[in-house]
Amino acid sequence: MFLDDDGADMLSHVIVSTYELKEWMVLKDRFGSCVRYIIPPIPDSGLPDLNDEGFLRGANALTRDILDNENVMKYVNDEDCGIILLENPPFAETTNIEFQKRNEGKNASSWKQGFVVEKMKKEVKGVASNEMGNAFIWSAFKYFLRQPTDSYIVFLPVKYWKAQHLIVMYNFCERIMAKAVIHVGKRKHTYQINYTMGFYVCRLYFRGINTDDPELEIAKYILPVRPGRADRRKTIIKKGAVCFSYRVA
Ligand SMILES: C[S@@+](CC[C@H](N)C(=O)[O-])C[C@H]1O[C@@H](n2cnc3c(N)ncnc32)[C@H](O)[C@@H]1O
């Protein structure tokens, strides 16, 4: 059971969802019995139905599937119910060069024909609708977040925020450095990232001057953590007066 700070059961208020069968099986085994509802629901026997594309029927967040689901919408339509959306949406930057080179453009872009993107395109102009994460975010605000007490927690990789120009340099560097893993083997001191070099590496990466993996690059620059050495004030040694009589002795 997952308890909040007051000892109340949290999962019994949660609706979980995925449209991928394998993920659904994990979700069902781990949380199926303790959440309020799972999308798609657990059938009486066998596995849930798949659609023509091989995904779970009734669970595609970019179609009308969720909007037509009464078990979800009864909470959305209840203004006494607070909503917290927690989402780690897929990221598909279909305009990037690597993606185009793999010639996957057409197949992988079928999501753009879905209900959500069609509606989004009427309200959002420009390249924003090329990014799948944006469609999830737009849909969250459009259909599920209704009042100031609702919240939305969204996880997306750094390259998403970068592509959307939604990140300031400090946040960008901080996120990358937080993920850099340093390997020190058997050494005497504990080690930390050399933050000066870290910021430098991140800036080069951001500006496209160095395209190597910044996390690996940063991990090369480490410094030992030596507690107690941070510019401590030197102890003043008191010196006694020297008597002039030694000169004549
Ligand atoms: C980045 S993964 C996140 C997985 C998991 N929620 C987590 O946080 O580790 C994105 C998830 O979105 C699901 N997904 C992708 N497109 C979807 C769609 N159109 N409707 C519903 N789920 C979708 C994928 O199956 C995948 O589970």
The ligand as a Gaussian input file, in Angstrom:
#p B3LYP/6-31G(d) Opt

LIG

0 1
 C        8.122000       7.588000     -22.013000
 S        7.073000       6.169000     -21.806000
 C        6.644000       6.296000     -20.114000
 C        6.388000       4.982000     -19.495000
 C        5.990000       5.029000     -18.005000
 N        4.757000       5.791000     -17.830000
 C        7.099000       5.647000     -17.182000
 O        6.931000       6.758000     -16.656000
 O        8.160000       5.017000     -17.041000
 C        5.671000       6.733000     -22.694000
 C        4.445000       5.851000     -22.516000
 O        3.372000       6.370000     -23.293000
 C        2.651000       5.273000     -23.861000
 N        1.984000       5.816000     -25.043000
 C        2.553000       6.210000     -26.207000
 N        1.631000       6.675000     -27.063000
 C        0.456000       6.561000     -26.418000
 C       -0.876000       6.858000     -26.788000
 N       -1.175000       7.373000     -27.969000
 N       -1.838000       6.617000     -25.893000
 C       -1.566000       6.085000     -24.670000
 N       -0.334000       5.785000     -24.265000
 C        0.662000       6.012000     -25.132000
 C        3.720000       4.236000     -24.170000
 O        3.164000       2.957000     -24.222000
 C        4.645000       4.423000     -22.969000
 O        4.222000       3.627000     -21.896000

